[in-house]
Amino acid sequence: MTLTRMQPTRSIDARGMACPGPLLTLIGAIRQGQVGDVIEVLSSDAGSRTDIPAWVAKAKQELVGVVEEEGYARFMVRKTK
Amino acid sequence: MDGDSTLSLVLFSGTDDKLNAAAILSVGAAAMGRPVHLFLQYWALDAFRTDRIARYHGSAPEAGPAGDALLRGSLEGPKHWSALLRQAKDVGDVRIHACALSMELFGITQADLDPLVDDVEGVAAFMGDAADGPITFI
């Protein structure tokens, strides 16, 4: 399945939210979710492009992919633990 | 995310730009699993007084009038440093300590401070919190 057609467990539209809001929203969703859930976050904040991958690596979650859209990016993160 | 080094910041300046910068560093460190200790002295402590926390505290001299106007417009709601510090506490391990000596200087008690402040500490206790790691003065 390609990333663009992948269905997330939960999708969060954090566009317009200032740094580090989208990251904090993702962290909250991962904490609330079940192992195996895929959380999608839409963010127009430039900081998210570095912060979300950095947090995912540090927290040992899985960055399924990042898709650049017009004026924002879609991050797909799987809860691994 | 264990074994992470502590971020220890001494907040001295009470202007909103420096408090905002410190709050952003705190929320980032907390999100990355690092324990955070903030030690409030002088004008930063004054800015945490319940009756003053929401008011405008000005900007550092280098901001100039244009920078000051820019800052003034960037502090609404969730962008205010007090809101960022609440988020930092939600996401991680963040402790905010009031300097005992500055409290004495101003003649205030913890009851005069915003609930963001966890306790009143002397400088030696803060050194203990910093756990031999670096301390940054803002």
Backbone of each chain as ProteinMPNN parsed JSONL, in Angstrom:
{"seq_chain_A": "MTLTRMQPTRSIDARGMACPGPLLTLIGAIRQGQVGDVIEVLSSDAGSRTDIPAWVAKAKQELVGVVEEEGYARFMVRKTK", "coords_chain_A": {"N_chain_A": [[0.851, -1.2, 0.0], [0.583, 2.213, -0.822], [1.903, 5.158, 0.729], [0.293, 7.422, 0.494], [-2.218, 6.384, 0.257], [-2.602, 5.056, 2.548], [-4.491, 4.215, 5.42], [-4.849, 6.011, 8.309], [-5.05, 5.303, 11.871], [-5.89, 7.367, 13.353], [-6.436, 10.758, 12.593], [-4.987, 13.946, 12.763], [-5.527, 17.323, 12.467], [-3.32, 19.702, 12.572], [-2.718, 22.029, 11.405], [-1.747, 25.419, 11.153], [-1.24, 25.63, 13.778], [1.152, 26.792, 16.136], [4.709, 26.171, 16.473], [5.791, 24.513, 19.381], [3.398, 23.105, 18.94], [2.133, 21.139, 17.077], [3.825, 18.895, 17.447], [3.49, 18.368, 20.192], [0.822, 17.703, 20.213], [0.885, 15.371, 18.713], [2.44, 13.75, 20.43], [0.681, 13.503, 22.589], [-1.395, 12.068, 21.355], [-0.105, 9.697, 20.671], [0.51, 8.721, 23.184], [-2.043, 8.243, 24.163], [-2.955, 6.318, 22.439], [-3.125, 2.89, 21.086], [-0.704, 0.231, 20.909], [0.572, -0.208, 17.686], [-1.209, 1.443, 16.432], [-1.625, 3.934, 13.89], [-0.833, 7.221, 13.658], [-1.791, 10.14, 12.097], [-0.537, 13.323, 11.38], [-1.208, 16.571, 10.394], [0.701, 19.289, 9.533], [1.592, 22.701, 9.366], [3.66, 23.96, 10.379], [7.005, 24.881, 10.248], [8.972, 23.941, 11.962], [8.123, 21.418, 12.689], [9.04, 19.668, 10.751], [11.616, 18.998, 11.393], [11.383, 18.466, 14.096], [9.395, 16.483, 14.61], [10.417, 14.044, 13.357], [12.765, 13.891, 14.967], [11.755, 13.563, 17.553], [10.343, 11.151, 17.263], [12.41, 9.347, 16.724], [13.859, 9.516, 19.107], [11.953, 8.707, 20.997], [11.614, 6.188, 20.221], [9.551, 5.416, 18.47], [7.81, 4.784, 15.365], [8.489, 6.285, 12.328], [6.462, 6.311, 9.792], [6.169, 7.64, 7.431], [6.631, 10.732, 5.574], [4.797, 13.126, 3.939], [4.969, 15.637, 1.638], [2.799, 18.259, 1.215], [0.789, 20.812, -0.357], [1.854, 23.595, 1.092], [1.879, 22.432, 3.591], [2.769, 19.58, 5.677], [2.368, 16.006, 5.847], [2.549, 13.794, 8.417], [3.155, 10.467, 9.253], [2.895, 8.336, 11.873], [3.713, 5.418, 13.627], [2.65, 3.789, 16.553], [4.821, 2.069, 18.513], [5.303, 1.093, 21.009]], "CA_chain_A": [[0.0, 0.0, 0.0], [1.395, 3.425, -0.826], [1.688, 6.014, 1.883], [-0.798, 8.373, 0.256], [-3.513, 5.705, 0.381], [-2.663, 4.378, 3.839], [-5.509, 4.743, 6.326], [-4.373, 6.086, 9.698], [-6.008, 5.009, 12.938], [-6.419, 8.659, 13.787], [-5.83, 11.867, 11.874], [-5.073, 15.213, 13.513], [-5.208, 18.492, 11.647], [-2.663, 20.704, 13.426], [-2.276, 23.134, 10.552], [-1.987, 26.73, 11.759], [-0.747, 25.591, 15.165], [2.551, 27.228, 16.186], [5.726, 25.31, 17.05], [5.842, 23.08, 19.09], [2.052, 22.56, 19.11], [1.864, 19.871, 16.388], [4.576, 17.809, 18.087], [2.859, 18.045, 21.48], [-0.436, 17.035, 19.886], [1.265, 14.004, 18.319], [2.866, 13.021, 21.638], [-0.544, 13.188, 23.325], [-2.135, 11.033, 20.626], [0.65, 8.441, 20.791], [0.356, 8.248, 24.569], [-3.421, 7.751, 24.355], [-3.265, 5.249, 21.494], [-2.731, 1.5, 21.329], [0.444, -0.197, 20.099], [0.162, -0.565, 16.325], [-1.97, 2.562, 15.848], [-0.901, 4.886, 13.049], [-1.367, 8.574, 13.86], [-1.432, 11.086, 11.046], [-0.589, 14.721, 11.811], [-1.0, 17.569, 9.343], [1.32, 20.454, 10.164], [2.147, 23.739, 8.489], [4.763, 24.558, 11.136], [8.293, 24.454, 9.678], [9.725, 23.221, 12.99], [7.684, 20.015, 12.741], [9.81, 18.863, 9.796], [12.781, 18.452, 12.098], [11.044, 18.049, 15.461], [8.646, 15.221, 14.67], [11.355, 12.916, 13.2], [13.692, 13.823, 16.104], [11.052, 12.977, 18.697], [10.008, 9.761, 16.943], [13.635, 8.564, 16.897], [14.185, 9.514, 20.532], [10.94, 7.953, 21.75], [11.607, 4.846, 19.622], [8.334, 5.115, 17.731], [8.19, 4.546, 13.974], [8.034, 7.266, 11.341], [6.065, 5.534, 8.609], [6.484, 8.46, 6.266], [6.315, 12.163, 5.55], [4.363, 13.515, 2.602], [4.885, 17.088, 1.469], [1.612, 18.706, 0.486], [0.85, 22.227, -0.688], [1.822, 24.459, 2.276], [1.94, 21.696, 4.864], [3.298, 18.217, 5.537], [1.617, 14.951, 6.548], [3.444, 12.863, 9.107], [2.485, 9.233, 9.676], [3.715, 7.744, 12.952], [3.135, 4.219, 14.232], [2.998, 3.565, 17.967], [5.483, 0.774, 18.594], [5.405, 0.633, 22.405]], "C_chain_A": [[0.889, 1.253, 0.0], [0.98, 4.313, 0.347], [0.474, 6.928, 1.701], [-2.164, 7.722, 0.425], [-3.676, 5.02, 1.726], [-3.698, 5.044, 4.756], [-4.98, 4.81, 7.754], [-5.475, 5.685, 10.673], [-6.698, 6.303, 13.356], [-5.696, 9.754, 13.01], [-6.054, 13.169, 12.642], [-4.66, 16.353, 12.596], [-4.642, 19.583, 12.558], [-2.168, 21.881, 12.594], [-2.665, 24.468, 11.197], [-1.503, 26.797, 13.196], [0.743, 25.95, 15.162], [3.432, 26.155, 16.821], [5.766, 25.527, 18.556], [4.487, 22.393, 19.222], [1.797, 21.245, 18.388], [2.593, 18.681, 17.017], [3.897, 17.387, 19.39], [1.545, 17.304, 21.259], [-0.166, 15.578, 19.497], [1.635, 13.174, 19.547], [1.646, 12.589, 22.446], [-1.297, 12.037, 22.671], [-1.435, 9.683, 20.726], [0.472, 7.856, 22.2], [-1.026, 7.631, 24.796], [-3.708, 6.5, 23.526], [-2.822, 3.864, 21.944], [-1.503, 1.196, 20.469], [-0.073, -0.673, 18.74], [-0.644, 0.531, 15.638], [-1.064, 3.419, 14.97], [-1.595, 6.242, 13.188], [-0.865, 9.447, 12.717], [-1.565, 12.498, 11.61], [-0.328, 15.61, 10.602], [-0.444, 18.815, 10.025], [1.866, 21.422, 9.127], [3.326, 24.435, 9.174], [6.097, 23.998, 10.635], [9.108, 23.634, 10.679], [9.363, 21.743, 13.054], [8.537, 19.127, 11.852], [11.079, 18.301, 10.432], [12.371, 17.827, 13.432], [10.33, 16.707, 15.528], [9.579, 14.028, 14.409], [12.315, 12.774, 14.384], [13.021, 13.172, 17.309], [10.774, 11.496, 18.467], [11.231, 8.857, 17.16], [13.963, 8.411, 18.376], [13.232, 8.625, 21.328], [10.805, 6.531, 21.225], [10.228, 4.45, 19.104], [8.762, 4.935, 16.273], [7.604, 5.611, 13.05], [7.735, 6.498, 10.055], [6.352, 6.334, 7.346], [6.093, 9.907, 6.445], [5.938, 12.5, 4.11], [4.241, 15.035, 2.557], [3.64, 17.418, 0.651], [1.788, 20.192, 0.21], [0.729, 23.071, 0.593], [1.807, 23.752, 3.619], [2.558, 20.321, 4.615], [2.422, 17.261, 6.331], [2.63, 13.976, 7.128], [2.63, 11.654, 9.536], [3.394, 8.54, 10.678], [2.993, 6.538, 13.539], [3.615, 4.086, 15.659], [3.56, 2.162, 18.092], [5.555, 0.222, 20.007], [4.601, 1.544, 23.31]], "O_chain_A": [[1.853, 1.322, 0.762], [-0.13, 4.221, 0.869], [-0.276, 7.172, 2.646], [-3.152, 8.403, 0.7], [-4.735, 4.471, 2.028], [-3.767, 6.269, 4.851], [-4.692, 3.773, 8.352], [-6.662, 5.721, 10.349], [-7.89, 6.337, 13.662], [-4.486, 9.678, 12.797], [-7.157, 13.453, 13.108], [-3.571, 16.341, 12.021], [-5.389, 20.295, 13.229], [-1.302, 22.639, 13.031], [-3.77, 24.621, 11.717], [-1.37, 27.879, 13.767], [1.503, 25.485, 14.311], [2.959, 25.335, 17.607], [5.775, 26.683, 18.977], [4.428, 21.216, 19.579], [1.294, 20.306, 19.006], [2.037, 17.586, 17.106], [3.746, 16.196, 19.661], [1.197, 16.396, 22.014], [-0.894, 14.671, 19.901], [1.196, 12.032, 19.686], [1.578, 11.459, 22.929], [-1.78, 11.137, 23.356], [-2.089, 8.647, 20.852], [0.307, 6.647, 22.369], [-1.172, 6.641, 25.514], [-4.594, 5.715, 23.864], [-2.235, 3.685, 23.011], [-1.29, 1.826, 19.433], [-1.031, -1.442, 18.661], [-0.754, 0.552, 14.412], [0.115, 3.604, 15.271], [-2.777, 6.389, 12.88], [0.328, 9.484, 12.417], [-2.57, 12.834, 12.236], [0.651, 15.423, 9.88], [-1.036, 19.333, 10.972], [2.508, 21.028, 8.153], [3.913, 25.37, 8.63], [6.292, 22.783, 10.603], [9.851, 22.734, 10.287], [10.19, 20.911, 13.427], [8.739, 17.953, 12.163], [11.554, 17.236, 10.037], [12.92, 16.809, 13.852], [10.622, 15.886, 16.397], [9.541, 13.068, 15.179], [12.649, 11.654, 14.769], [13.618, 12.345, 17.998], [10.949, 10.681, 19.372], [11.117, 7.757, 17.7], [14.301, 7.322, 18.842], [13.652, 7.886, 22.219], [9.984, 5.757, 21.717], [9.79, 3.312, 19.269], [9.958, 4.934, 15.979], [6.391, 5.812, 12.998], [8.644, 6.092, 9.33], [6.731, 5.774, 6.318], [5.329, 10.261, 7.343], [6.68, 12.191, 3.177], [3.505, 15.637, 3.339], [3.458, 16.918, -0.459], [2.835, 20.762, 0.518], [-0.371, 23.242, 1.119], [1.732, 24.396, 4.666], [2.833, 19.953, 3.474], [1.819, 17.631, 7.338], [3.457, 13.413, 6.411], [1.55, 11.793, 10.11], [4.534, 8.2, 10.361], [1.819, 6.618, 13.902], [4.799, 4.242, 15.957], [2.87, 1.18, 17.815], [5.832, -0.961, 20.203], [4.557, 1.328, 24.521]]}, "seq_chain_B": "MDGDSTLSLVLFSGTDDKLNAAAILSVGAAAMGRPVHLFLQYWALDAFRTDRIARYHGSAPEAGPAGDALLRGSLEGPKHWSALLRQAKDVGDVRIHACALSMELFGITQADLDPLVDDVEGVAAFMGDAADGPITFI", "coords_chain_B": {"N_chain_B": [[12.838, 6.46, 27.642], [15.2, 7.038, 29.288], [17.949, 8.077, 31.431], [18.607, 10.563, 30.494], [20.128, 13.78, 30.066], [19.874, 16.522, 32.334], [18.177, 19.6, 31.765], [19.064, 22.664, 32.844], [18.064, 25.779, 33.728], [18.682, 29.103, 34.642], [16.511, 31.626, 35.217], [16.666, 34.958, 34.914], [16.115, 37.429, 33.691], [13.164, 39.343, 33.184], [11.734, 39.959, 30.92], [9.332, 39.498, 28.299], [10.241, 38.341, 25.9], [12.604, 36.926, 26.533], [11.601, 35.199, 28.473], [9.813, 33.78, 26.925], [11.57, 32.513, 25.121], [12.967, 30.861, 26.882], [10.865, 29.255, 27.736], [10.192, 27.898, 25.406], [12.531, 26.408, 24.983], [12.335, 24.797, 27.221], [9.972, 23.323, 26.792], [10.659, 21.892, 24.547], [12.838, 20.359, 25.462], [11.541, 18.885, 27.456], [9.73, 17.424, 25.908], [11.508, 15.815, 24.584], [12.26, 14.126, 26.524], [13.986, 14.977, 28.491], [14.766, 15.837, 31.831], [13.762, 18.928, 33.323], [14.857, 21.809, 34.99], [13.97, 24.88, 36.29], [15.147, 27.899, 37.592], [14.088, 30.617, 39.293], [14.996, 33.939, 39.414], [15.208, 37.312, 40.616], [13.935, 39.49, 38.207], [12.653, 37.731, 36.577], [11.412, 36.104, 38.425], [9.672, 37.97, 39.511], [7.956, 38.31, 37.341], [6.448, 36.011, 37.479], [4.583, 36.447, 39.403], [1.303, 36.108, 40.578], [-0.474, 38.255, 40.168], [0.746, 39.575, 38.114], [1.533, 38.004, 36.0], [0.111, 37.817, 33.591], [0.324, 40.267, 32.422], [1.945, 42.626, 30.117], [5.421, 42.337, 29.799], [7.452, 43.66, 28.529], [10.395, 43.939, 26.348], [13.749, 42.771, 25.543], [16.505, 45.138, 25.403], [17.69, 45.156, 22.799], [15.625, 44.657, 21.071], [14.283, 46.965, 20.236], [11.87, 49.487, 19.09], [10.368, 48.386, 16.919], [10.813, 45.626, 17.115], [9.769, 45.234, 19.61], [7.059, 45.746, 19.191], [6.473, 43.643, 17.508], [6.878, 41.461, 19.199], [4.925, 41.943, 21.168], [2.607, 41.356, 19.784], [2.74, 38.652, 19.627], [2.085, 37.051, 21.73], [-0.312, 35.942, 22.414], [-2.739, 33.86, 24.011], [-2.155, 30.445, 23.565], [0.457, 30.903, 22.816], [1.763, 32.309, 24.7], [4.348, 32.484, 27.166], [3.658, 31.412, 29.666], [1.63, 29.608, 29.058], [3.052, 27.861, 27.418], [4.829, 26.797, 29.268], [3.057, 25.407, 30.888], [2.268, 23.452, 29.093], [4.739, 22.214, 28.78], [5.037, 21.081, 31.299], [2.951, 19.268, 31.199], [3.795, 17.479, 29.253], [6.247, 16.47, 30.054], [8.91, 16.149, 32.533], [9.097, 18.724, 34.414], [10.305, 21.136, 36.539], [9.747, 23.993, 38.475], [11.404, 26.39, 40.249], [11.432, 28.817, 42.814], [13.739, 31.315, 43.656], [14.959, 31.518, 46.876], [16.242, 33.721, 48.037], [15.625, 35.876, 46.333], [12.881, 35.915, 46.736], [12.766, 36.782, 49.349], [13.887, 39.299, 49.066], [11.883, 40.607, 47.605], [9.885, 40.393, 49.41], [7.842, 38.439, 49.346], [5.663, 35.489, 49.321], [5.165, 31.968, 48.517], [2.486, 31.875, 47.973], [1.953, 34.177, 46.606], [2.693, 33.642, 44.084], [2.285, 32.281, 40.751], [0.655, 29.101, 40.221], [2.308, 27.556, 38.599], [4.822, 27.591, 39.654], [6.694, 25.379, 41.532], [8.043, 25.185, 44.015], [9.953, 26.809, 46.683], [13.348, 27.472, 46.703], [16.745, 27.275, 47.868], [19.943, 28.331, 46.554], [21.853, 26.293, 46.668], [20.357, 23.966, 46.749], [19.268, 24.064, 44.205], [21.576, 23.669, 42.706], [21.958, 21.049, 43.346], [19.726, 19.949, 42.056], [20.504, 20.378, 39.449], [22.319, 18.46, 39.059], [25.18, 18.189, 38.586], [25.329, 18.896, 35.933], [25.484, 21.217, 33.093], [24.655, 24.714, 33.583], [22.52, 27.195, 32.473], [22.254, 30.662, 32.078], [19.743, 32.977, 31.794]], "CA_chain_B": [[13.702, 7.627, 27.471], [15.837, 7.308, 30.57], [19.357, 8.414, 31.356], [18.789, 11.799, 29.74], [20.725, 14.819, 30.887], [18.971, 17.564, 32.805], [18.309, 20.979, 31.285], [18.941, 23.562, 33.993], [18.103, 27.182, 33.314], [18.405, 30.156, 35.606], [15.822, 32.733, 34.564], [16.919, 36.208, 35.632], [15.407, 38.514, 33.002], [11.699, 39.231, 33.25], [11.057, 40.427, 29.709], [8.563, 38.409, 27.695], [10.992, 37.634, 24.852], [13.504, 35.951, 27.159], [10.781, 34.172, 29.121], [9.284, 32.931, 25.847], [12.662, 31.681, 24.614], [13.226, 29.845, 27.908], [9.725, 28.328, 27.755], [10.311, 27.048, 24.21], [13.6, 25.443, 25.271], [11.836, 23.872, 28.239], [8.973, 22.404, 26.23], [11.389, 20.997, 23.64], [13.602, 19.414, 26.28], [10.576, 18.002, 28.119], [9.209, 16.518, 24.884], [12.572, 14.873, 24.248], [12.49, 13.252, 27.666], [14.999, 15.471, 29.432], [14.244, 16.562, 32.992], [14.021, 20.366, 33.238], [14.746, 22.596, 36.224], [14.071, 26.327, 36.102], [15.364, 28.609, 38.866], [13.631, 31.979, 39.03], [15.593, 34.989, 40.231], [14.929, 38.718, 40.291], [12.812, 40.0, 37.396], [11.89, 36.575, 36.094], [10.545, 35.721, 39.541], [8.633, 39.003, 39.584], [6.99, 38.066, 36.253], [5.609, 34.862, 37.844], [3.603, 36.804, 40.438], [-0.064, 35.862, 40.1], [-1.12, 39.488, 39.715], [1.524, 40.211, 37.05], [1.966, 37.043, 34.978], [-0.579, 38.022, 32.31], [0.591, 41.597, 31.851], [3.09, 42.698, 29.205], [6.647, 42.575, 30.563], [8.453, 44.321, 27.708], [11.355, 43.143, 25.592], [15.146, 43.11, 25.759], [16.827, 46.406, 24.734], [18.016, 45.029, 21.376], [14.406, 44.517, 20.272], [13.901, 48.254, 19.652], [10.416, 49.659, 19.012], [9.744, 47.47, 15.955], [10.868, 44.293, 17.698], [8.851, 45.228, 20.746], [5.701, 45.641, 18.646], [6.371, 42.273, 16.984], [6.747, 40.576, 20.359], [3.641, 42.225, 21.796], [1.551, 40.685, 19.028], [3.007, 37.211, 19.495], [1.974, 36.447, 23.067], [-1.703, 35.588, 22.738], [-3.196, 32.505, 24.349], [-1.208, 29.327, 23.683], [1.83, 31.308, 22.494], [2.363, 32.976, 25.87], [5.291, 31.593, 27.859], [3.021, 30.681, 30.77], [0.918, 28.48, 28.438], [4.082, 26.914, 26.97], [5.364, 26.099, 30.444], [2.038, 24.429, 31.304], [2.401, 22.333, 28.144], [5.994, 21.52, 29.106], [4.775, 20.255, 32.484], [2.063, 18.172, 30.791], [4.466, 16.509, 28.383], [7.466, 15.907, 30.65], [9.276, 16.361, 33.931], [9.563, 20.116, 34.487], [10.136, 21.688, 37.891], [10.033, 25.425, 38.513], [11.767, 26.751, 41.618], [11.643, 30.236, 43.092], [14.935, 31.564, 44.464], [14.586, 31.958, 48.225], [16.792, 35.055, 48.316], [14.822, 36.847, 45.588], [11.578, 35.96, 47.414], [12.996, 37.599, 50.534], [14.098, 40.66, 48.578], [10.587, 41.181, 47.208], [8.942, 40.262, 50.518], [6.68, 37.665, 48.918], [5.651, 34.06, 49.65], [4.731, 31.179, 47.352], [1.075, 32.187, 47.736], [1.903, 35.309, 45.67], [3.191, 33.185, 42.777], [1.448, 31.41, 39.923], [0.824, 27.677, 40.557], [3.388, 26.952, 37.814], [6.002, 27.494, 40.526], [6.536, 24.209, 42.38], [8.524, 25.37, 45.374], [10.97, 27.836, 46.928], [14.604, 26.758, 46.94], [18.001, 28.007, 47.935], [20.786, 28.084, 45.382], [22.547, 25.007, 46.79], [19.39, 22.925, 46.358], [19.182, 24.104, 42.743], [22.787, 23.013, 42.204], [21.677, 19.612, 43.477], [18.789, 19.601, 40.971], [21.226, 20.419, 38.166], [23.008, 17.164, 39.002], [26.515, 18.343, 37.996], [25.247, 19.257, 34.515], [25.646, 22.648, 32.83], [23.572, 25.636, 33.968], [22.462, 28.33, 31.558], [21.691, 31.856, 32.719], [19.027, 33.735, 30.764]], "C_chain_B": [[14.358, 7.948, 28.81], [17.314, 7.635, 30.361], [19.624, 9.708, 30.614], [19.301, 12.911, 30.638], [19.739, 15.955, 31.146], [19.253, 18.889, 32.108], [18.054, 21.887, 32.481], [19.099, 25.006, 33.533], [17.845, 28.078, 34.51], [17.724, 31.281, 34.823], [15.974, 33.967, 35.449], [16.077, 37.34, 35.027], [13.899, 38.28, 33.003], [10.994, 39.735, 32.014], [10.422, 39.226, 28.993], [9.319, 37.664, 26.601], [11.899, 36.571, 25.467], [12.713, 34.845, 27.853], [10.201, 33.224, 28.071], [10.355, 31.987, 25.313], [12.956, 30.542, 25.595], [12.104, 28.802, 27.931], [9.776, 27.377, 26.564], [11.402, 25.99, 24.417], [13.107, 24.374, 26.244], [10.883, 22.855, 27.638], [9.65, 21.422, 25.273], [12.158, 19.943, 24.409], [12.666, 18.401, 26.939], [10.028, 16.98, 27.127], [10.235, 15.443, 24.535], [12.991, 14.021, 25.444], [13.545, 13.722, 28.642], [14.327, 16.134, 30.629], [14.646, 18.039, 32.881], [13.866, 20.987, 34.625], [14.931, 24.064, 35.881], [14.194, 26.975, 37.475], [15.073, 30.083, 38.606], [14.252, 32.973, 39.995], [15.126, 36.355, 39.751], [13.71, 38.939, 39.393], [12.003, 38.88, 36.759], [10.931, 36.117, 37.184], [9.373, 36.699, 39.641], [7.537, 38.761, 38.533], [6.063, 36.893, 36.553], [4.611, 35.188, 38.96], [2.205, 36.71, 39.833], [-0.694, 37.113, 39.511], [-0.389, 40.149, 38.541], [1.79, 39.298, 35.86], [1.353, 37.339, 33.608], [-0.27, 39.378, 31.668], [1.802, 41.57, 30.91], [4.331, 43.107, 29.988], [7.757, 43.196, 29.737], [9.423, 43.353, 27.047], [12.772, 43.59, 25.929], [15.496, 44.361, 24.949], [17.082, 46.273, 23.235], [16.788, 44.903, 20.491], [14.065, 45.837, 19.563], [12.39, 48.344, 19.536], [9.727, 48.671, 18.063], [9.7, 46.042, 16.507], [9.888, 44.162, 18.85], [7.406, 45.051, 20.276], [5.442, 44.221, 18.134], [6.114, 41.294, 18.136], [5.365, 40.709, 20.998], [2.5, 41.469, 21.121], [1.69, 39.168, 18.987], [2.785, 36.453, 20.8], [0.574, 35.982, 23.423], [-1.857, 34.108, 23.076], [-2.092, 31.473, 24.43], [0.243, 29.703, 23.374], [2.518, 31.992, 23.671], [3.255, 31.984, 26.626], [4.656, 30.815, 29.003], [2.265, 29.461, 30.227], [1.914, 27.42, 27.978], [4.643, 26.125, 28.151], [4.351, 25.089, 30.984], [2.103, 23.204, 30.397], [3.649, 21.516, 28.45], [5.779, 20.593, 30.299], [3.87, 19.076, 32.153], [2.839, 17.07, 30.079], [5.667, 15.841, 29.062], [7.659, 16.28, 32.102], [9.907, 17.751, 34.063], [9.263, 20.668, 35.872], [10.565, 23.15, 37.877], [10.208, 25.851, 39.971], [11.949, 28.267, 41.741], [12.861, 30.376, 43.994], [14.539, 32.17, 45.808], [15.047, 33.39, 48.511], [15.99, 36.149, 47.589], [13.431, 37.008, 46.22], [11.667, 36.901, 48.611], [13.139, 39.077, 50.147], [12.768, 41.343, 48.259], [9.561, 41.12, 48.342], [7.68, 39.511, 50.134], [6.796, 36.208, 49.372], [5.129, 33.308, 48.429], [3.269, 31.451, 47.008], [0.915, 33.351, 46.75], [2.258, 34.887, 44.25], [2.193, 32.288, 42.056], [1.702, 29.95, 40.306], [1.847, 26.937, 39.681], [4.625, 26.727, 38.669], [5.776, 26.362, 41.533], [6.941, 24.446, 43.819], [9.508, 26.541, 45.45], [12.236, 27.089, 47.329], [15.757, 27.721, 47.129], [18.881, 27.581, 46.772], [21.517, 26.735, 45.456], [21.634, 23.859, 46.383], [19.254, 22.885, 44.843], [20.412, 23.445, 42.114], [22.625, 21.5, 42.289], [20.754, 19.135, 42.368], [19.539, 19.469, 39.649], [22.126, 19.2, 37.983], [24.344, 17.214, 38.257], [26.505, 18.662, 36.497], [25.416, 20.758, 34.335], [24.41, 23.458, 33.232], [23.645, 26.841, 33.042], [21.69, 29.472, 32.209], [21.043, 32.732, 31.65], [18.474, 35.033, 31.369]], "O_chain_B": [[14.105, 9.001, 29.396], [17.852, 7.487, 29.264], [20.742, 9.937, 30.151], [18.957, 12.982, 31.817], [18.902, 16.295, 30.309], [20.406, 19.258, 31.886], [16.967, 21.882, 33.059], [20.145, 25.395, 33.013], [16.92, 27.85, 35.289], [18.299, 31.822, 33.879], [15.48, 34.012, 36.576], [15.422, 38.099, 35.74], [13.432, 37.153, 32.842], [9.778, 39.927, 32.036], [10.914, 38.101, 29.076], [9.073, 36.477, 26.387], [11.957, 35.443, 24.976], [13.115, 33.682, 27.823], [10.108, 32.018, 28.297], [10.091, 30.808, 25.079], [13.168, 29.4, 25.186], [12.36, 27.613, 28.121], [9.447, 26.197, 26.688], [11.218, 24.823, 24.071], [13.426, 23.194, 26.1], [10.971, 21.664, 27.935], [9.261, 20.257, 25.197], [12.136, 18.765, 24.05], [12.961, 17.206, 26.976], [9.877, 15.805, 27.464], [9.877, 14.306, 24.23], [13.97, 13.28, 25.37], [13.962, 12.969, 29.522], [13.399, 16.923, 30.448], [15.736, 18.359, 32.405], [12.893, 20.734, 35.335], [15.922, 24.448, 35.26], [13.45, 26.649, 38.4], [15.739, 30.719, 37.789], [14.076, 32.885, 41.21], [14.7, 36.513, 38.606], [12.586, 38.614, 39.775], [10.826, 39.049, 36.441], [9.779, 35.783, 36.908], [8.227, 36.294, 39.832], [6.353, 38.975, 38.795], [4.997, 36.785, 35.946], [3.877, 34.309, 39.411], [1.962, 37.176, 38.72], [-1.368, 37.051, 38.483], [-0.848, 41.169, 38.025], [2.229, 39.77, 34.811], [2.0, 37.134, 32.581], [-0.575, 39.597, 30.496], [2.581, 40.616, 30.91], [4.314, 44.082, 30.739], [8.899, 43.258, 30.195], [9.3, 42.134, 27.164], [12.975, 44.649, 26.523], [14.867, 44.628, 23.925], [16.733, 47.173, 22.47], [16.899, 45.029, 19.272], [13.61, 45.825, 18.419], [11.691, 47.379, 19.848], [8.639, 48.178, 18.359], [8.694, 45.344, 16.384], [9.261, 43.12, 19.04], [6.631, 44.308, 20.879], [4.353, 43.671, 18.299], [5.25, 40.421, 18.05], [4.721, 39.712, 21.325], [1.563, 41.006, 21.772], [0.865, 38.478, 18.388], [3.256, 35.325, 20.948], [0.29, 35.666, 24.578], [-1.198, 33.24, 22.504], [-1.189, 31.592, 25.259], [1.156, 28.921, 23.637], [3.726, 32.226, 23.635], [2.946, 30.795, 26.71], [5.06, 29.687, 29.286], [2.258, 28.404, 30.859], [1.663, 26.224, 28.124], [4.899, 24.926, 28.039], [4.738, 24.033, 31.483], [2.007, 22.068, 30.861], [3.629, 20.287, 28.39], [6.272, 19.465, 30.316], [3.997, 18.007, 32.749], [2.577, 15.883, 30.273], [6.056, 14.743, 28.666], [6.724, 16.667, 32.803], [11.107, 17.92, 33.846], [8.117, 20.668, 36.32], [11.615, 23.497, 37.335], [9.311, 25.702, 40.8], [12.547, 28.906, 40.875], [13.003, 29.647, 44.976], [13.871, 33.202, 45.866], [14.334, 34.168, 49.144], [15.714, 37.208, 48.153], [12.876, 38.107, 46.236], [10.768, 37.706, 48.856], [12.597, 39.968, 50.8], [12.557, 42.507, 48.601], [8.493, 41.725, 48.248], [6.579, 39.887, 50.538], [7.871, 35.748, 49.756], [4.709, 33.912, 47.441], [2.862, 31.272, 45.86], [-0.138, 33.495, 46.129], [2.139, 35.681, 43.317], [1.366, 31.624, 42.681], [2.821, 29.59, 40.672], [2.212, 25.804, 39.993], [5.386, 25.787, 38.439], [4.803, 26.374, 42.287], [6.278, 23.974, 44.743], [9.846, 27.168, 44.446], [12.207, 26.196, 48.176], [15.744, 28.839, 46.615], [18.599, 26.594, 46.092], [21.769, 26.108, 44.427], [22.074, 22.898, 45.752], [19.139, 21.81, 44.256], [20.3, 22.747, 41.107], [23.093, 20.764, 41.421], [20.955, 18.06, 41.802], [19.261, 18.583, 38.842], [22.63, 18.943, 36.889], [24.606, 16.376, 37.394], [27.561, 18.695, 35.865], [25.486, 21.495, 35.318], [23.285, 22.958, 33.223], [24.709, 27.43, 32.855], [20.629, 29.277, 32.802], [21.708, 33.175, 30.714], [17.836, 35.818, 30.668]]}, "name": "protein", "num_of_chains": 2, "seq": "MTLTRMQPTRSIDARGMACPGPLLTLIGAIRQGQVGDVIEVLSSDAGSRTDIPAWVAKAKQELVGVVEEEGYARFMVRKTKMDGDSTLSLVLFSGTDDKLNAAAILSVGAAAMGRPVHLFLQYWALDAFRTDRIARYHGSAPEAGPAGDALLRGSLEGPKHWSALLRQAKDVGDVRIHACALSMELFGITQADLDPLVDDVEGVAAFMGDAADGPITFI"}
